[in-house]
Amino acid sequence: MGKSNKIGAENVKALMEIASAIKSMNHGSIEIIVQDFKIIQINKTDKIRLDKKS
C-alpha cells in the first residue's frame, strides 16, 4: 500500500530547520525538495521590501 506515515529522524530535523527559517524571515519563500519520501533540500529566499513613497 505504500510507505508508512511515520516521520523519520532526518525529517524531524528538516522540519525544525523549516520552522527556524520561517521565524527568521519577514518576506520571502521556502522551497522544500522531497525525494523518496525524505526532505533532501530546503531553499530559503529572503526578499527585502522597500517602502514606496509617492
Secondary structure, 3 states (H helix, E strand, C coil): CCCCCCCCHHHHHHHHHHHHHHHCCCCEEEEEEEECCEEEEEEEEECCCCCCCC
